[in-house]
Amino acid sequence: MTTPPRIDGPRVNERITINSVRLVDADGEQVGVVPTRDALKRAYDAGLDLVEVSPNAEPPVCKIMDYGRYRFEMQKKKNEARKKQKIVDLKELKVRPNIDTHDYDVKMRAAQKFISAGDKVKVTMRFRGREITHQEVGLEVLKRIETDLEEIAKTELRPKMEGRQMIMILAPK
């Protein structure tokens, strides 16, 4: 036995199975509570569809409108909203506790570029071998990064240990 395909969106015309509905006509005027078949007849006479706009109301609210145009408008609104949203990426910088000044400057330029582009930066301090015994050295480097970038970024996640690495996340202000 196959299940019927799922219909997205509001119920339209014959799919409205309730006995009576609160009707709003094509001009936006409140008609009142009418039997569903009378509402359907009015919609067909106007050459439009009967669309259930508020199914949870008592009785459900239905409006006489062009359903194809309504779906088109809703799709357009959804596409506009998707266009306007900014996807924030998480970029990662890997550093070591004994980083040299030139390497540090290169990493800082990369971090500034990422943050000015609107991305978050995850700074990972890797400890190898016996470096793990001097975690304070790594913490000092992370604090230095934090203070150097404090004008353009805020600390979202304070430095914390995860296994053999210390992690900090910076986000644009």
N, C-alpha and C positions, 0 to 999 in steps of 0.2 A: 504494500500500500504506500503510495507516494503522498507526501505532504504538499499542500498547495504552496506556491511561491509566496514569500513574505513581501508584503507591500509596505514600502517606506512612505512616510508622510501621512497626511490626514485622510480620513475616509471621504469618498466622493460619491455623489448620486445614489445608486442602488446599494452601495456598500453600507450606507447609514441604515441600521436595522432597528433603531429605537422608534417608539410610537409617535412621540411628539418632540419638537425642537423649538428653541428660541431662534426666531428668524431675523436676520439683518438683510435687507434687500440690496440691490446692486448700487444704489446711491448712498448706502451707509445708514439708512433710516431703520430704526427699530420697528419691526412689524409686531412682534410679540410671540407668544407661544402658539404654535399651529401644528396640526398633524403633519407628519413627515411627507405623506403623499401629496398634500396640498403645497408644501414647500417645494417638492420636486416639480409639480405642475407649473408653479410660478417660474422656477428656474428654466424649465424647458420652453415656456412661452417667451421668456426673455432671450432665449438662445444661449444661455450660460449654464454653468454647473452649480450644484449645491455642494458646498465644501464645509466640512465640520472643522471649525477653527478652535473650539474649546471643548474637547470631549469630556473633561472632568467636571464641567459645570452641571447643575441640576435645574432644568433639562439642558442637554448639550446645546451649545451655540453654533448655528450654521449660517453661512453667508452665501449669497448668490454672487458668483464671480466667474471669470474665465480661468479655469484651473490650469491650463497650459501656460498662460501668462504668469500666473501666481508662482508656478514651479520655476519658470525662467527667472523671475525676480529674486526668488530665494537662492537659486544657484549663483546668480550674479553677486548677491550680498556675501555669500560664503566665499567666493573667489576673491572679492575685495578684501575681506578680513584676512584671508591666507596671504595675500600679497603684502599686507601691512605688517605682518608679524616678523620679528627678527629672530633668527635662530642663533643662539649663543653656543659657540664651540668651546671645548675645553682643550687648550693647548698645553703641552707638557715640556718643562725644562728640567733636564737632569744635571745635577751638579754633585761635586764631591767636596768633602770637608777641607781638603788642602788645595782649593782652586786658586790658580794664579790670577794676577790682576788683569792681564789682557783677556784671558778666558772669561773672567767675571764681567768685564766690560761688554764683550760680545753677547753674553747671555742677557745682560741688562738691556742692550739695544733690541734684542729679539723680544724680550718681555714687553718693552715699551711699545713695540710695533703691534704685538698681539692685543694688548690692552687698548691701544688707541683704535684698533679695528673693531672693538666691542666684544672681544673674546675673553673668557676666563683663562687664567694661567695656573697650572698645577706645578709647583716647584717640588721636585723629588730629590732629596739629599740621600745619596747612596753611600753606605758604609761597607768597606771591604776589609776582611781580615781583622787586624787588631784595631782598626779605626773605630770600631763599635765601642771600645772602652773610653773613647774621648768624644762622647756625644755633645758635650758643651761646645766643642769647636764647630760642629755642624750647626748647632743652634745659633751660634753667633753669626755664621754666614747667612742663615735664613733671616735673622733679625736685621742684618745689614741690607738684604734684598728688600725686606718689608719697608725699612726707612727710606731707601733710595726710590721706591715706587709709591710712597704714601701720597704724593701730590695727585697722581692719576688713578690710583687703585686703592681699594679697601680690602682688608683681610677678611675673607669669608670663612676660612678654616685655619685656626691657629696651628703652629707647628706641632705635630704629634708623631710618635713612633708607630710604625707598622712593620713588624719584623725587623729586617736589617736596613730599613729606610725610614727617613723622616719626611713627612708630607705637609705642605702648606698650599692653600688655594687662595689666589688673589682675583678679585673681580673689579671691573671698571667702576669708577665712582659715578 
